[in-house]
Amino acid sequence: MSTITGNSKKLILIIGATGAQGIAVINKLLAPGEDGSPSPYSVRALTRNPEHARAKDLASRGVEIAQGRFDDFKAVAAALQGVYGAFVNTDSFTVSEEKEVWSGIRIFELAKQAGVKHYVWSSLEYVSKLTNYNPEYRCLHYDGKGRVADFMQAQPSVVSDSGMTWSTITSGPYMDMLNIYTFGPIKRRADGTFVFATPVGKGHVPMIALSDFGHFARYTFDNRALTSGKDLKIGSDWVGWDYLVSTFIKVTGQKAEVVNQSLDDWFDNYEGVDQPVSNEGTGAEHVSWKTNFTGWWSMYRDDVIKRDWEWIRKVNPNGYTLETWMRANNYGEGSGQMLLKNIEDGHRVTLNQARIAQL
Ligand SMILES: NC(=O)c1ccc[n+]([C@@H]2O[C@H](COP(=O)([O-])OP(=O)(O)OC[C@H]3O[C@@H](n4cnc5c(N)ncnc54)[C@H](OP(=O)(O)O)[C@@H]3O)[C@@H](O)[C@H]2O)c1
């Protein structure tokens, strides 16, 4: 099976291409090398809707568009034909955990059959396994992706003209979510003070700036042998909320404070928290947005997730810190962009204004 496109570039299929993460990865894959040489990659994007503005924008940048769902394996098999690499970010907030796990396993097998050379799975920690299956930390979008990564660990990773290499990239929450209420200020008081409400306590979130995510994805494809069979645990900065607010004050010169809340109080800031965590239903456990993100906040509150910052800085020496990211994004000047397609498409919880007024 050919793996090289007509213009000799390595074709990479991106699943989740129109999403916040996919766009960041595509930006780096198509960027010239550090020496200014043209990118060795071209991109094919799988999308359910080629007519969506995000898909059209990718097409206008020379990205080939393939129509289909990642859980429609005929469509995926067709999209995998002739590709050198695949970057696969299935969306846990669309499909159930069961469907995500099965899709992750089956797409890997289809990639093998299609003759893909380098298969990259976008993962998150298998937090249940990491915590001895403690239900307090149960989080569907982490467990689902982590289980698939565990399955991949049991598969050979081959660096040859005929074999398939696999790598996993284990990330965490996007630093860019500082532009939405999850991490950003939930309100500004009449006296000008920005309020950062959080249930994270003294814990930390290893936030990853989306452009740094793109860097690590490009690094993985650029270094096939080095990243073969490896799990790259990535991040940009290790963010606790006192550090977040002191950095915010330093960068913006504005007044700000942390409001520490219990998990129940934090969820009371929102309406609609009992909706299923995935748009198409949550599968056998019927997990709500609140239950899922209770586990999510708990794992960061208790610092369950670790990172090797020395390795991260070595591989990405020009990566962001919280401060450089805020400065580069003119943070605090209303830069809030809606990066998550799912939210842009209308799947969201809303603010409980009566409650916010009291903060
Ligand atoms: N938010 C975070 O901080 C964060 C951090 C790390 C990992 N993640 C993970 O990233 C995933 C979401 O990706 P995102 O952050 O880029 O969100 P997003 O901006 O909402 O994008 C969702 C993407 O998934 C695609 N998609 C959804 N259902 C699909 C299906 N059935 N078939 C094919 N494509 C489908 C969408 O494509 P079309 O609509 O074009 O079909 C879109 O490209 C989640 O699984 C989440 O766990 C999120």
The ligand as an ORCA input file, in Angstrom:
! r2SCAN-3c Opt
* xyz 0 1
  N     -11.195     20.050     26.689
  C      -9.998     19.648     27.079
  O      -9.313     20.342     27.837
  C      -9.434     18.335     26.583
  C      -8.105     18.040     26.876
  C      -7.572     16.824     26.443
  C      -8.377     15.931     25.747
  N      -9.662     16.249     25.477
  C     -10.479     15.265     24.728
  O     -10.687     15.756     23.422
  C     -11.931     15.221     22.916
  C     -12.697     16.338     22.255
  O     -11.897     16.976     21.285
  P     -11.723     18.542     21.297
  O     -11.199     18.939     22.607
  O     -10.992     18.941     20.065
  O     -13.239     19.034     21.279
  P     -14.129     19.799     20.190
  O     -13.487     21.084     19.804
  O     -15.504     19.850     20.729
  O     -14.067     18.828     18.917
  C     -14.755     17.623     18.848
  C     -14.264     16.916     17.593
  O     -14.735     15.571     17.570
  C     -15.277     15.309     16.273
  N     -16.313     14.286     16.425
  C     -17.220     14.190     17.422
  N     -17.975     13.078     17.235
  C     -17.521     12.482     16.110
  C     -17.875     11.290     15.426
  N     -18.847     10.467     15.858
  N     -17.195     10.979     14.311
  C     -16.204     11.795     13.853
  N     -15.812     12.917     14.472
  C     -16.460     13.257     15.593
  C     -15.788     16.629     15.782
  O     -15.801     16.575     14.369
  P     -17.061     16.990     13.433
  O     -18.053     17.728     14.285
  O     -16.432     17.830     12.366
  O     -17.543     15.692     12.912
  C     -14.707     17.562     16.294
  O     -13.620     17.569     15.401
  C     -12.667     14.622     24.089
  O     -12.687     13.221     23.979
  C     -11.865     15.055     25.312
  O     -11.843     14.043     26.279
  C     -10.200     17.433     25.852
*
